[in-house]
Amino acid sequence: MNNWKILSIELNNKENQKNNVIKRIHWMRFSENENITGILNFESIDLNNFIEYDSLNNDTLISWIEANVDKDYLDNLINDIELEKQNLKIIANPFTENI
């Protein structure tokens, strides 16, 4: 199961007579063992559908991310990373002589 987390947001204090306009959402999509981070950028605001900052919540921000990124691609990428790590063998300091 993969989940979303909002890491941070970037705001413009004032834009088009609106206060605290979100310009970027920094997000993470994660599973039990892996995560992928990204940024959702907003170039302009839709004044007809603008939601005041004080009325926003985590679910609203996640719905914006889900509407703008390919969840299936991210989930497949996370699964591929997890499979690759299962097949990866790590040897620490393989050629270091005993000290």
PDB file as gemmi writes it, atoms N, CA and C in Angstrom:
CRYST1    1.000    1.000    1.000  90.00  90.00  90.00 P 1                      
ATOM      1  N   MET A   1       0.841  -1.175   0.000  1.00  0.00           N  
ATOM      2  CA  MET A   1       0.000   0.000   0.000  1.00  0.00           C  
ATOM      3  C   MET A   1       0.888   1.241   0.000  1.00  0.00           C  
ATOM      4  N   ASN A   2       0.582   2.186  -0.854  1.00  0.00           N  
ATOM      5  CA  ASN A   2       1.337   3.428  -0.931  1.00  0.00           C  
ATOM      6  C   ASN A   2       0.492   4.568  -0.393  1.00  0.00           C  
ATOM      7  N   ASN A   3       1.169   5.542   0.190  1.00  0.00           N  
ATOM      8  CA  ASN A   3       0.494   6.671   0.815  1.00  0.00           C  
ATOM      9  C   ASN A   3       1.165   7.975   0.406  1.00  0.00           C  
ATOM     10  N   TRP A   4       0.461   9.050   0.676  1.00  0.00           N  
ATOM     11  CA  TRP A   4       0.970  10.386   0.389  1.00  0.00           C  
ATOM     12  C   TRP A   4       1.315  11.104   1.690  1.00  0.00           C  
ATOM     13  N   LYS A   5       2.295  11.980   1.588  1.00  0.00           N  
ATOM     14  CA  LYS A   5       2.618  12.870   2.697  1.00  0.00           C  
ATOM     15  C   LYS A   5       2.971  14.233   2.113  1.00  0.00           C  
ATOM     16  N   ILE A   6       2.418  15.277   2.689  1.00  0.00           N  
ATOM     17  CA  ILE A   6       2.788  16.634   2.298  1.00  0.00           C  
ATOM     18  C   ILE A   6       4.023  17.004   3.113  1.00  0.00           C  
ATOM     19  N   LEU A   7       5.126  17.298   2.422  1.00  0.00           N  
ATOM     20  CA  LEU A   7       6.367  17.650   3.109  1.00  0.00           C  
ATOM     21  C   LEU A   7       6.417  19.128   3.447  1.00  0.00           C  
ATOM     22  N   SER A   8       6.016  19.963   2.495  1.00  0.00           N  
ATOM     23  CA  SER A   8       5.987  21.409   2.729  1.00  0.00           C  
ATOM     24  C   SER A   8       5.227  22.077   1.585  1.00  0.00           C  
ATOM     25  N   ILE A   9       4.898  23.331   1.800  1.00  0.00           N  
ATOM     26  CA  ILE A   9       4.287  24.133   0.740  1.00  0.00           C  
ATOM     27  C   ILE A   9       5.010  25.470   0.672  1.00  0.00           C  
ATOM     28  N   GLU A  10       4.989  26.066  -0.513  1.00  0.00           N  
ATOM     29  CA  GLU A  10       5.546  27.400  -0.709  1.00  0.00           C  
ATOM     30  C   GLU A  10       4.396  28.316  -1.097  1.00  0.00           C  
ATOM     31  N   LEU A  11       4.348  29.481  -0.451  1.00  0.00           N  
ATOM     32  CA  LEU A  11       3.251  30.419  -0.660  1.00  0.00           C  
ATOM     33  C   LEU A  11       3.751  31.753  -1.180  1.00  0.00           C  
ATOM     34  N   ASN A  12       2.916  32.417  -1.971  1.00  0.00           N  
ATOM     35  CA  ASN A  12       3.077  33.845  -2.244  1.00  0.00           C  
ATOM     36  C   ASN A  12       2.179  34.557  -1.249  1.00  0.00           C  
ATOM     37  N   ASN A  13       2.716  35.557  -0.578  1.00  0.00           N  
ATOM     38  CA  ASN A  13       1.910  36.274   0.406  1.00  0.00           C  
ATOM     39  C   ASN A  13       0.671  36.906  -0.217  1.00  0.00           C  
ATOM     40  N   LYS A  14       0.840  37.433  -1.423  1.00  0.00           N  
ATOM     41  CA  LYS A  14      -0.282  38.091  -2.085  1.00  0.00           C  
ATOM     42  C   LYS A  14      -0.123  37.920  -3.592  1.00  0.00           C  
ATOM     43  N   GLU A  15      -1.211  37.494  -4.251  1.00  0.00           N  
ATOM     44  CA  GLU A  15      -1.221  37.342  -5.700  1.00  0.00           C  
ATOM     45  C   GLU A  15      -2.654  37.538  -6.178  1.00  0.00           C  
ATOM     46  N   ASN A  16      -2.839  38.398  -7.169  1.00  0.00           N  
ATOM     47  CA  ASN A  16      -4.176  38.681  -7.711  1.00  0.00           C  
ATOM     48  C   ASN A  16      -5.196  38.973  -6.619  1.00  0.00           C  
ATOM     49  N   GLN A  17      -4.795  39.792  -5.682  1.00  0.00           N  
ATOM     50  CA  GLN A  17      -5.655  40.209  -4.569  1.00  0.00           C  
ATOM     51  C   GLN A  17      -6.025  39.067  -3.621  1.00  0.00           C  
ATOM     52  N   LYS A  18      -5.321  37.947  -3.701  1.00  0.00           N  
ATOM     53  CA  LYS A  18      -5.541  36.816  -2.797  1.00  0.00           C  
ATOM     54  C   LYS A  18      -4.317  36.667  -1.898  1.00  0.00           C  
ATOM     55  N   ASN A  19      -4.545  36.270  -0.655  1.00  0.00           N  
ATOM     56  CA  ASN A  19      -3.467  36.075   0.306  1.00  0.00           C  
ATOM     57  C   ASN A  19      -3.074  34.602   0.384  1.00  0.00           C  
ATOM     58  N   ASN A  20      -1.804  34.368   0.677  1.00  0.00           N  
ATOM     59  CA  ASN A  20      -1.284  33.010   0.911  1.00  0.00           C  
ATOM     60  C   ASN A  20      -1.652  32.048  -0.218  1.00  0.00           C  
ATOM     61  N   VAL A  21      -1.186  32.371  -1.399  1.00  0.00           N  
ATOM     62  CA  VAL A  21      -1.453  31.567  -2.592  1.00  0.00           C  
ATOM     63  C   VAL A  21      -0.385  30.478  -2.707  1.00  0.00           C  
ATOM     64  N   ILE A  22      -0.802  29.223  -2.749  1.00  0.00           N  
ATOM     65  CA  ILE A  22       0.146  28.121  -2.856  1.00  0.00           C  
ATOM     66  C   ILE A  22       0.773  28.111  -4.245  1.00  0.00           C  
ATOM     67  N   LYS A  23       2.103  28.095  -4.284  1.00  0.00           N  
ATOM     68  CA  LYS A  23       2.849  28.040  -5.542  1.00  0.00           C  
ATOM     69  C   LYS A  23       3.463  26.670  -5.774  1.00  0.00           C  
ATOM     70  N   ARG A  24       3.839  25.971  -4.699  1.00  0.00           N  
ATOM     71  CA  ARG A  24       4.442  24.641  -4.822  1.00  0.00           C  
ATOM     72  C   ARG A  24       4.032  23.784  -3.632  1.00  0.00           C  
ATOM     73  N   ILE A  25       3.789  22.512  -3.933  1.00  0.00           N  
ATOM     74  CA  ILE A  25       3.579  21.520  -2.880  1.00  0.00           C  
ATOM     75  C   ILE A  25       4.692  20.484  -3.018  1.00  0.00           C  
ATOM     76  N   HIS A  26       5.464  20.321  -1.977  1.00  0.00           N  
ATOM     77  CA  HIS A  26       6.503  19.288  -1.933  1.00  0.00           C  
ATOM     78  C   HIS A  26       5.854  18.064  -1.292  1.00  0.00           C  
ATOM     79  N   TRP A  27       5.904  16.936  -2.004  1.00  0.00           N  
ATOM     80  CA  TRP A  27       5.172  15.757  -1.554  1.00  0.00           C  
ATOM     81  C   TRP A  27       6.056  14.524  -1.546  1.00  0.00           C  
ATOM     82  N   MET A  28       5.565  13.485  -0.862  1.00  0.00           N  
ATOM     83  CA  MET A  28       6.223  12.187  -0.865  1.00  0.00           C  
ATOM     84  C   MET A  28       5.143  11.121  -1.046  1.00  0.00           C  
ATOM     85  N   ARG A  29       5.438  10.146  -1.894  1.00  0.00           N  
ATOM     86  CA  ARG A  29       4.593   8.950  -2.057  1.00  0.00           C  
ATOM     87  C   ARG A  29       5.429   7.816  -1.499  1.00  0.00           C  
ATOM     88  N   PHE A  30       4.890   7.089  -0.527  1.00  0.00           N  
ATOM     89  CA  PHE A  30       5.719   6.097   0.148  1.00  0.00           C  
ATOM     90  C   PHE A  30       4.989   4.783   0.350  1.00  0.00           C  
ATOM     91  N   SER A  31       5.798   3.762   0.480  1.00  0.00           N  
ATOM     92  CA  SER A  31       5.312   2.432   0.838  1.00  0.00           C  
ATOM     93  C   SER A  31       6.012   2.049   2.138  1.00  0.00           C  
ATOM     94  N   GLU A  32       5.938   0.796   2.479  1.00  0.00           N  
ATOM     95  CA  GLU A  32       6.563   0.341   3.724  1.00  0.00           C  
ATOM     96  C   GLU A  32       8.072   0.544   3.711  1.00  0.00           C  
ATOM     97  N   ASN A  33       8.711   0.365   2.522  1.00  0.00           N  
ATOM     98  CA  ASN A  33      10.172   0.388   2.452  1.00  0.00           C  
ATOM     99  C   ASN A  33      10.768   1.493   1.601  1.00  0.00           C  
ATOM    100  N   GLU A  34       9.992   2.124   0.771  1.00  0.00           N  
ATOM    101  CA  GLU A  34      10.536   3.093  -0.184  1.00  0.00           C  
ATOM    102  C   GLU A  34       9.686   4.349  -0.236  1.00  0.00           C  
ATOM    103  N   ASN A  35      10.291   5.419  -0.759  1.00  0.00           N  
ATOM    104  CA  ASN A  35       9.513   6.621  -1.000  1.00  0.00           C  
ATOM    105  C   ASN A  35      10.063   7.365  -2.205  1.00  0.00           C  
ATOM    106  N   ILE A  36       9.194   8.148  -2.794  1.00  0.00           N  
ATOM    107  CA  ILE A  36       9.549   9.007  -3.924  1.00  0.00           C  
ATOM    108  C   ILE A  36       9.035  10.395  -3.580  1.00  0.00           C  
ATOM    109  N   THR A  37       9.859  11.392  -3.815  1.00  0.00           N  
ATOM    110  CA  THR A  37       9.437  12.763  -3.540  1.00  0.00           C  
ATOM    111  C   THR A  37       9.268  13.517  -4.848  1.00  0.00           C  
ATOM    112  N   GLY A  38       8.484  14.563  -4.795  1.00  0.00           N  
ATOM    113  CA  GLY A  38       8.262  15.390  -5.964  1.00  0.00           C  
ATOM    114  C   GLY A  38       7.726  16.752  -5.570  1.00  0.00           C  
ATOM    115  N   ILE A  39       7.559  17.578  -6.581  1.00  0.00           N  
ATOM    116  CA  ILE A  39       7.042  18.933  -6.377  1.00  0.00           C  
ATOM    117  C   ILE A  39       5.946  19.186  -7.401  1.00  0.00           C  
ATOM    118  N   LEU A  40       4.821  19.676  -6.924  1.00  0.00           N  
ATOM    119  CA  LEU A  40       3.739  20.100  -7.799  1.00  0.00           C  
ATOM    120  C   LEU A  40       3.774  21.615  -7.857  1.00  0.00           C  
ATOM    121  N   ASN A  41       3.978  22.159  -9.062  1.00  0.00           N  
ATOM    122  CA  ASN A  41       4.062  23.606  -9.262  1.00  0.00           C  
ATOM    123  C   ASN A  41       2.741  24.153  -9.771  1.00  0.00           C  
ATOM    124  N   PHE A  42       2.396  25.333  -9.302  1.00  0.00           N  
ATOM    125  CA  PHE A  42       1.222  26.057  -9.782  1.00  0.00           C  
ATOM    126  C   PHE A  42       1.698  27.350 -10.426  1.00  0.00           C  
ATOM    127  N   GLU A  43       1.476  27.489 -11.723  1.00  0.00           N  
ATOM    128  CA  GLU A  43       1.931  28.672 -12.452  1.00  0.00           C  
ATOM    129  C   GLU A  43       1.009  29.863 -12.235  1.00  0.00           C  
ATOM    130  N   SER A  44      -0.289  29.598 -12.209  1.00  0.00           N  
ATOM    131  CA  SER A  44      -1.254  30.682 -12.021  1.00  0.00           C  
ATOM    132  C   SER A  44      -2.408  30.163 -11.179  1.00  0.00           C  
ATOM    133  N   ILE A  45      -3.218  31.079 -10.685  1.00  0.00           N  
ATOM    134  CA  ILE A  45      -4.342  30.652  -9.863  1.00  0.00           C  
ATOM    135  C   ILE A  45      -5.640  30.813 -10.638  1.00  0.00           C  
ATOM    136  N   ASP A  46      -6.561  29.947 -10.332  1.00  0.00           N  
ATOM    137  CA  ASP A  46      -7.904  29.993 -10.906  1.00  0.00           C  
ATOM    138  C   ASP A  46      -8.782  30.749  -9.920  1.00  0.00           C  
ATOM    139  N   LEU A  47      -9.035  32.020 -10.210  1.00  0.00           N  
ATOM    140  CA  LEU A  47      -9.784  32.850  -9.280  1.00  0.00           C  
ATOM    141  C   LEU A  47     -11.206  32.339  -9.065  1.00  0.00           C  
ATOM    142  N   ASN A  48     -11.768  31.651 -10.057  1.00  0.00           N  
ATOM    143  CA  ASN A  48     -13.137  31.137  -9.919  1.00  0.00           C  
ATOM    144  C   ASN A  48     -13.218  29.949  -8.958  1.00  0.00           C  
ATOM    145  N   ASN A  49     -12.118  29.211  -8.801  1.00  0.00           N  
ATOM    146  CA  ASN A  49     -12.113  28.036  -7.935  1.00  0.00           C  
ATOM    147  C   ASN A  49     -11.128  28.171  -6.771  1.00  0.00           C  
ATOM    148  N   PHE A  50     -10.727  29.377  -6.469  1.00  0.00           N  
ATOM    149  CA  PHE A  50      -9.731  29.603  -5.432  1.00  0.00           C  
ATOM    150  C   PHE A  50     -10.282  29.212  -4.065  1.00  0.00           C  
ATOM    151  N   ILE A  51      -9.470  28.477  -3.306  1.00  0.00           N  
ATOM    152  CA  ILE A  51      -9.823  28.100  -1.932  1.00  0.00           C  
ATOM    153  C   ILE A  51      -8.895  28.863  -0.995  1.00  0.00           C  
ATOM    154  N   GLU A  52      -9.481  29.579  -0.065  1.00  0.00           N  
ATOM    155  CA  GLU A  52      -8.680  30.337   0.895  1.00  0.00           C  
ATOM    156  C   GLU A  52      -7.785  29.388   1.685  1.00  0.00           C  
ATOM    157  N   TYR A  53      -6.581  29.854   1.976  1.00  0.00           N  
ATOM    158  CA  TYR A  53      -5.594  29.026   2.665  1.00  0.00           C  
ATOM    159  C   TYR A  53      -6.160  28.430   3.962  1.00  0.00           C  
ATOM    160  N   ASP A  54      -6.873  29.226   4.735  1.00  0.00           N  
ATOM    161  CA  ASP A  54      -7.418  28.759   6.014  1.00  0.00           C  
ATOM    162  C   ASP A  54      -8.459  27.654   5.833  1.00  0.00           C  
ATOM    163  N   SER A  55      -8.981  27.491   4.629  1.00  0.00           N  
ATOM    164  CA  SER A  55      -9.981  26.456   4.360  1.00  0.00           C  
ATOM    165  C   SER A  55      -9.368  25.176   3.781  1.00  0.00           C  
ATOM    166  N   LEU A  56      -8.069  25.195   3.515  1.00  0.00           N  
ATOM    167  CA  LEU A  56      -7.401  24.021   2.945  1.00  0.00           C  
ATOM    168  C   LEU A  56      -7.104  22.986   4.020  1.00  0.00           C  
ATOM    169  N   ASN A  57      -6.981  21.733   3.595  1.00  0.00           N  
ATOM    170  CA  ASN A  57      -6.559  20.673   4.502  1.00  0.00           C  
ATOM    171  C   ASN A  57      -5.705  19.678   3.723  1.00  0.00           C  
ATOM    172  N   ASN A  58      -5.154  18.728   4.427  1.00  0.00           N  
ATOM    173  CA  ASN A  58      -4.266  17.730   3.832  1.00  0.00           C  
ATOM    174  C   ASN A  58      -4.948  16.985   2.679  1.00  0.00           C  
ATOM    175  N   ASP A  59      -6.190  16.586   2.872  1.00  0.00           N  
ATOM    176  CA  ASP A  59      -6.912  15.837   1.833  1.00  0.00           C  
ATOM    177  C   ASP A  59      -7.071  16.647   0.549  1.00  0.00           C  
ATOM    178  N   THR A  60      -7.311  17.943   0.675  1.00  0.00           N  
ATOM    179  CA  THR A  60      -7.441  18.795  -0.514  1.00  0.00           C  
ATOM    180  C   THR A  60      -6.127  18.854  -1.277  1.00  0.00           C  
ATOM    181  N   LEU A  61      -5.023  19.054  -0.561  1.00  0.00           N  
ATOM    182  CA  LEU A  61      -3.717  19.125  -1.222  1.00  0.00           C  
ATOM    183  C   LEU A  61      -3.382  17.804  -1.899  1.00  0.00           C  
ATOM    184  N   ILE A  62      -3.666  16.698  -1.245  1.00  0.00           N  
ATOM    185  CA  ILE A  62      -3.396  15.385  -1.837  1.00  0.00           C  
ATOM    186  C   ILE A  62      -4.266  15.169  -3.071  1.00  0.00           C  
ATOM    187  N   SER A  63      -5.500  15.632  -3.039  1.00  0.00           N  
ATOM    188  CA  SER A  63      -6.361  15.489  -4.226  1.00  0.00           C  
ATOM    189  C   SER A  63      -5.791  16.282  -5.395  1.00  0.00           C  
ATOM    190  N   TRP A  64      -5.184  17.434  -5.135  1.00  0.00           N  
ATOM    191  CA  TRP A  64      -4.545  18.205  -6.209  1.00  0.00           C  
ATOM    192  C   TRP A  64      -3.362  17.441  -6.782  1.00  0.00           C  
ATOM    193  N   ILE A  65      -2.568  16.835  -5.905  1.00  0.00           N  
ATOM    194  CA  ILE A  65      -1.410  16.057  -6.365  1.00  0.00           C  
ATOM    195  C   ILE A  65      -1.884  14.877  -7.205  1.00  0.00           C  
ATOM    196  N   GLU A  66      -2.858  14.139  -6.690  1.00  0.00           N  
ATOM    197  CA  GLU A  66      -3.363  12.965  -7.411  1.00  0.00           C  
ATOM    198  C   GLU A  66      -3.933  13.331  -8.776  1.00  0.00           C  
ATOM    199  N   ALA A  67      -4.485  14.519  -8.895  1.00  0.00           N  
ATOM    200  CA  ALA A  67      -5.042  14.960 -10.177  1.00  0.00           C  
ATOM    201  C   ALA A  67      -3.952  15.351 -11.177  1.00  0.00           C  
ATOM    202  N   ASN A  68      -2.716  15.534 -10.686  1.00  0.00           N  
ATOM    203  CA  ASN A  68      -1.654  16.044 -11.549  1.00  0.00           C  
ATOM    204  C   ASN A  68      -0.449  15.135 -11.721  1.00  0.00           C  
ATOM    205  N   VAL A  69      -0.409  14.009 -11.017  1.00  0.00           N  
ATOM    206  CA  VAL A  69       0.689  13.058 -11.199  1.00  0.00           C  
ATOM    207  C   VAL A  69       0.110  11.686 -11.518  1.00  0.00           C  
ATOM    208  N   ASP A  70       0.910  10.863 -12.127  1.00  0.00           N  
ATOM    209  CA  ASP A  70       0.496   9.521 -12.517  1.00  0.00           C  
ATOM    210  C   ASP A  70       0.771   8.559 -11.358  1.00  0.00           C  
ATOM    211  N   LYS A  71      -0.254   8.286 -10.550  1.00  0.00           N  
ATOM    212  CA  LYS A  71      -0.091   7.414  -9.379  1.00  0.00           C  
ATOM    213  C   LYS A  71       0.374   6.025  -9.758  1.00  0.00           C  
ATOM    214  N   ASP A  72      -0.176   5.471 -10.821  1.00  0.00           N  
ATOM    215  CA  ASP A  72       0.209   4.117 -11.231  1.00  0.00           C  
ATOM    216  C   ASP A  72       1.693   4.055 -11.569  1.00  0.00           C  
ATOM    217  N   TYR A  73       2.187   5.072 -12.275  1.00  0.00           N  
ATOM    218  CA  TYR A  73       3.610   5.123 -12.605  1.00  0.00           C  
ATOM    219  C   TYR A  73       4.449   5.161 -11.329  1.00  0.00           C  
ATOM    220  N   LEU A  74       4.066   6.017 -10.374  1.00  0.00           N  
ATOM    221  CA  LEU A  74       4.827   6.116  -9.129  1.00  0.00           C  
ATOM    222  C   LEU A  74       4.788   4.810  -8.347  1.00  0.00           C  
ATOM    223  N   ASP A  75       3.616   4.184  -8.282  1.00  0.00           N  
ATOM    224  CA  ASP A  75       3.508   2.910  -7.567  1.00  0.00           C  
ATOM    225  C   ASP A  75       4.375   1.834  -8.216  1.00  0.00           C  
ATOM    226  N   ASN A  76       4.369   1.785  -9.541  1.00  0.00           N  
ATOM    227  CA  ASN A  76       5.214   0.815 -10.252  1.00  0.00           C  
ATOM    228  C   ASN A  76       6.688   1.106 -10.014  1.00  0.00           C  
ATOM    229  N   LEU A  77       7.050   2.369 -10.008  1.00  0.00           N  
ATOM    230  CA  LEU A  77       8.433   2.753  -9.755  1.00  0.00           C  
ATOM    231  C   LEU A  77       8.865   2.333  -8.349  1.00  0.00           C  
ATOM    232  N   ILE A  78       8.017   2.575  -7.369  1.00  0.00           N  
ATOM    233  CA  ILE A  78       8.323   2.155  -5.996  1.00  0.00           C  
ATOM    234  C   ILE A  78       8.489   0.643  -5.934  1.00  0.00           C  
ATOM    235  N   ASN A  79       7.587  -0.083  -6.573  1.00  0.00           N  
ATOM    236  CA  ASN A  79       7.685  -1.550  -6.578  1.00  0.00           C  
ATOM    237  C   ASN A  79       8.967  -2.019  -7.250  1.00  0.00           C  
ATOM    238  N   ASP A  80       9.352  -1.372  -8.353  1.00  0.00           N  
ATOM    239  CA  ASP A  80      10.596  -1.735  -9.037  1.00  0.00           C  
ATOM    240  C   ASP A  80      11.815  -1.496  -8.148  1.00  0.00           C  
ATOM    241  N   ILE A  81      11.815  -0.389  -7.430  1.00  0.00           N  
ATOM    242  CA  ILE A  81      12.929  -0.080  -6.525  1.00  0.00           C  
ATOM    243  C   ILE A  81      13.006  -1.126  -5.425  1.00  0.00           C  
ATOM    244  N   GLU A  82      11.848  -1.493  -4.877  1.00  0.00           N  
ATOM    245  CA  GLU A  82      11.834  -2.507  -3.820  1.00  0.00           C  
ATOM    246  C   GLU A  82      12.355  -3.847  -4.332  1.00  0.00           C  
ATOM    247  N   LEU A  83      11.944  -4.254  -5.541  1.00  0.00           N  
ATOM    248  CA  LEU A  83      12.433  -5.508  -6.114  1.00  0.00           C  
ATOM    249  C   LEU A  83      13.931  -5.462  -6.380  1.00  0.00           C  
ATOM    250  N   GLU A  84      14.398  -4.328  -6.875  1.00  0.00           N  
ATOM    251  CA  GLU A  84      15.832  -4.191  -7.146  1.00  0.00           C  
ATOM    252  C   GLU A  84      16.638  -4.314  -5.862  1.00  0.00           C  
ATOM    253  N   LYS A  85      16.151  -3.710  -4.796  1.00  0.00           N  
ATOM    254  CA  LYS A  85      16.871  -3.788  -3.521  1.00  0.00           C  
ATOM    255  C   LYS A  85      16.890  -5.209  -2.967  1.00  0.00           C  
ATOM    256  N   GLN A  86      15.833  -5.980  -3.221  1.00  0.00           N  
ATOM    257  CA  GLN A  86      15.807  -7.365  -2.749  1.00  0.00           C  
ATOM    258  C   GLN A  86      16.888  -8.188  -3.427  1.00  0.00           C  
ATOM    259  N   ASN A  87      17.248  -7.839  -4.647  1.00  0.00           N  
ATOM    260  CA  ASN A  87      18.254  -8.575  -5.406  1.00  0.00           C  
ATOM    261  C   ASN A  87      19.651  -7.971  -5.275  1.00  0.00           C  
ATOM    262  N   LEU A  88      19.788  -6.924  -4.494  1.00  0.00           N  
ATOM    263  CA  LEU A  88      21.054  -6.220  -4.363  1.00  0.00           C  
ATOM    264  C   LEU A  88      21.830  -6.738  -3.160  1.00  0.00           C  
ATOM    265  N   LYS A  89      23.092  -7.017  -3.364  1.00  0.00           N  
ATOM    266  CA  LYS A  89      23.957  -7.466  -2.278  1.00  0.00           C  
ATOM    267  C   LYS A  89      24.977  -6.374  -2.027  1.00  0.00           C  
ATOM    268  N   ILE A  90      25.096  -5.946  -0.782  1.00  0.00           N  
ATOM    269  CA  ILE A  90      26.027  -4.878  -0.421  1.00  0.00           C  
ATOM    270  C   ILE A  90      27.142  -5.467   0.430  1.00  0.00           C  
ATOM    271  N   ILE A  91      28.383  -5.192   0.022  1.00  0.00           N  
ATOM    272  CA  ILE A  91      29.547  -5.653   0.765  1.00  0.00           C  
ATOM    273  C   ILE A  91      30.317  -4.412   1.201  1.00  0.00           C  
ATOM    274  N   ALA A  92      30.395  -4.206   2.492  1.00  0.00           N  
ATOM    275  CA  ALA A  92      31.089  -3.045   3.021  1.00  0.00           C  
ATOM    276  C   ALA A  92      32.591  -3.303   3.054  1.00  0.00           C  
ATOM    277  N   ASN A  93      33.368  -2.377   2.524  1.00  0.00           N  
ATOM    278  CA  ASN A  93      34.827  -2.445   2.536  1.00  0.00           C  
ATOM    279  C   ASN A  93      35.359  -3.812   2.076  1.00  0.00           C  
ATOM    280  N   PRO A  94      35.077  -4.232   0.873  1.00  0.00           N  
ATOM    281  CA  PRO A  94      35.433  -5.589   0.436  1.00  0.00           C  
ATOM    282  C   PRO A  94      36.926  -5.863   0.336  1.00  0.00           C  
ATOM    283  N   PHE A  95      37.736  -4.845   0.129  1.00  0.00           N  
ATOM    284  CA  PHE A  95      39.150  -5.082  -0.096  1.00  0.00           C  
ATOM    285  C   PHE A  95      40.033  -4.465   0.994  1.00  0.00           C  
ATOM    286  N   THR A  96      39.440  -4.187   2.121  1.00  0.00           N  
ATOM    287  CA  THR A  96      40.201  -3.616   3.216  1.00  0.00           C  
ATOM    288  C   THR A  96      40.894  -4.743   3.970  1.00  0.00           C  
ATOM    289  N   GLU A  97      42.191  -4.569   4.160  1.00  0.00           N  
ATOM    290  CA  GLU A  97      42.931  -5.584   4.890  1.00  0.00           C  
ATOM    291  C   GLU A  97      42.670  -5.409   6.386  1.00  0.00           C  
ATOM    292  N   ASN A  98      42.850  -6.466   7.112  1.00  0.00           N  
ATOM    293  CA  ASN A  98      42.672  -6.384   8.560  1.00  0.00           C  
ATOM    294  C   ASN A  98      43.667  -5.385   9.133  1.00  0.00           C  
ATOM    295  N   ILE A  99      43.187  -4.589   9.984  1.00  0.00           N  
ATOM    296  CA  ILE A  99      44.043  -3.548  10.602  1.00  0.00           C  
ATOM    297  C   ILE A  99      44.526  -4.010  11.956  1.00  0.00           C  
TER     298      ILE A  99                                                      
END                                                                             
